[in-house]
């Protein structure tokens, strides 16, 4: 996977190649392949012990050997993350709309929410385990707790920053608070909302895996904990890689939905002014 | 109708405890129905505040406003408004932006479902009147600044407001676009005859568009001078360079300089 070959005749128009769309497309894969290559060369060249830093090939080998068990655990993590993320969207949007549209609610609730958000969620997991026992529920809740705050803040920002002139126009037309939110606030908050989804989905993964590591008997977090306690370091790394891949996949899905739904927000630079 | 807008002895102080800026002091403005009035004055003199008071968006600290025979105590739904910033909704096409007031203001909102085609035709006609035929389905980012402003003015007019409030709507445009829009504005006004209050700091604009020009003093604002523009309609741009208009602009300018010095 080292085909970072330059074109044979780059002299005539060397810039054309880097602007090539297909090249841009494969570039991320090339970067990843490059990282693995350098990693492999370092591990082999410096003779690093596998229990300190395993080589990519040994990681892939271990991952392939245990792929069923990895997939089962990855599926568990994906489920808890998605469920937590789903609740984070609902609660985040509802609270975001409330906080963004009312300065009273903002003044009252925001400081408490900020305080809550500063609590490291890893400290909450043991309490969740006391309440709900070892299992999926603490992971779902932890994923939710980490993911809802960025969604809330972004939705609130989008709604709170409607131009004052536009608010005047709407008020003079006799618009109710709800009409203003529905016609202007919510559509306006959509770019913020979708941008926050990309952040939220990745932190939701972090939440699930934290909870699985602290107390669970399933999921990628638990799998990595077990693997490293047995000094099967390549296997633990395989878990890490799978987590990263799931994060990227979910991020890409969120990004695709974003550009589909709110193209108007990113395209505004292209027109006549 | 005489004195369609009657703002009498209005003072307005911002801030709740009465220690904020005094933006208006004993300002009185009377506008007849169908009249085009321009308000000019030094920057920061409270012109925009005047608009907010007349439309009922801000309650005055003292004095009162009567519009169409009724005391203004809440936002007036018979108003259309346009500002220096077009404030179009970027996720809507030009046509849908113009339609926005019909979705909100009564009695149109409750009839919208039934009369959608009729309302749409009306919006298209209005856009055509300001020269935006063929741009109905463009999004704001696909329109030039002048086109956006035209759309914004159409949005202010779509629900047939009897009072049109314009707060420096052409202020951010270049000279040529601005003059084009003056002509479009004059055409709109002559076709529909709403009562217009235009806030501007462009004296030529005031002379070209208005029947009557009010000069505001420095803050706290009040009306210090008033001039009627004796130019026949429809007016041509060349008229603003004739000696009558130039003299008028100069006179207004002197008033404003005087108003600026009396801080």
Interface residues (C-beta under 8 A of the other chain):
Chain A: X163 X165 X166 X168 X169 X170 X171 X172 X173 X174 X175 X179 X183 X184 X187 X188 X190 X262 X264 X265 X267 X268 X269 X270 X271 X272 X273
Chain B: X52 X55 X56 X57 X75 X76 X77 X79 X80 X81 X83 X85 X87 X89 X90 X91 X100 X101 X103 X104 X105 X106 X139 X140 X141 X142 X143 X144 X145 X155 X156 X159 X167
